[in-house]
Amino acid sequence: MTTTTSPVLNANGVTMRFGGLTAVRSVDLTVNSGEIVGLIGPNGAGKTTFFNCLTGLYVPTEGSVSYKGTVLPPKPHLVTQAGVARTFQNIRLFANMTVLENVLVGRHTRTKEGLWSALLRGPGFKRAEAASKERAMELLEFTGLAHKADHLSRNLPYGEQRKLEIARALASDPGLLLLDEPTAGMNPQETRATEELVFAIRDQGTAVLVIEHDMRFIFNLCDRVAVLVQGQKLIEGTPDVVQSDERVIAAYIGTPFEGAPGQEEAAEVEAAEAQQGTRPSGAPKSTTARTEDGQ
C-alpha cells in the first residue's frame, strides 16, 4: 500500500487545566493519512485527558485541534460528523440493543433524513434505512461479528464487545479513528486479532491514533509512538527509537530522570483523569459525552 503524508490530525500546543492542575501541557501531535500512531505513558500521564481534548469532550484551555486543516468544534457529535471517531477505555455499548442496532446508532451522523421523513417513513427514509443496514452489516462482516447481528450486545464475550465498539465507531465513516486501550482485558489471541483488525482499518484508508498499555502491541502496530509523562510529551519517534530511550525506560520502571515531575503531581493528574464526570474549568456545560456514548 502506498501511503501519503498529508496531515489528518494536527494538535498544536494543547493544554488542559483542571482548576490549578495542569493535566496536559503544550502537547503537539500530528497524525498523517495512512499512519497508525501510538500514545503511551504511565498512569496519570494525561493520555485520556488529551484524547478528550481531541474529540470535543473537553475544550482545551490553550492550543487547537484541527482535522484536515479545519479546527474542530468543541462538541463530540460535531467532531464525529467532521470525520473523527473514537472508542472508550470502558466499553460503552447499548446493552439492551442488538449488535446490529448498536452499529446502526453509529450511522446516524451520515444519514440525511429529517424528523418528518422518519415519522412518515416515506420512500426516502426507507432507502436510507436499507443503505444504513447494508453498511452496518458490511462492518459486522469486516469485524467478524456478522453471525451475531441479532444477539444482544450485553451477551457478547468481552473481546467481541470491544470489536463491536470499533464497528460502531467505523459506522460514521471516519478519516481518523481514536482507540482508547482497545486490548485492555484481552487474552493474547484476542490481542493478535485486534492488531490485525487495526491494520485492516488502516489499509482501508482510515488513520489511527491509539492509547495502549501493552507495549508489545504498540511497538508491533505503530509507525510512530509519542510518550506522555505527567501531561508533557517526552519523546516521539519510531518504535525502535522510543523503546530504547533511557527516559522512557525510567518513566516506566519508576526511576526519576532529570526534570521529571514528582509522584505527588502524577497522582493528582491521575485523579483528575479519573473524574471525567466533572466539568473542567472553562468547558461549556454542553460539552458532555452523551452524544457519543449514549450515557
Buried (B, 14 or more C-beta within 10 A) or exposed (E): EEEEEEBBBBBBEBBBBBEEBBBBBBBEBBBBBBBBBBBBBBEBBBBBBBBBBBBBBBBBBBBEBBBBEEEBBBBBBBBBBBBBBBBBBEBBBBEEBBBBBBBBBBBBBBBEBEEEBBEEEEEBBEEBBEEBBEBBBBBBEBBBBBEBBEBBBEEBEEBBBBBBBBBBBBBBBBBBBBBBBBBBEBEEEBBBBBBEBBBEBBEEEBBBBBBBBBBEBBBEBBBBBBBBBBBBBBBBBEBEEBBEBEBBEBBBEEEEEEEBBEEEBBEBBBEBBEEBEEBBEBBEEEBBBEBBBBE
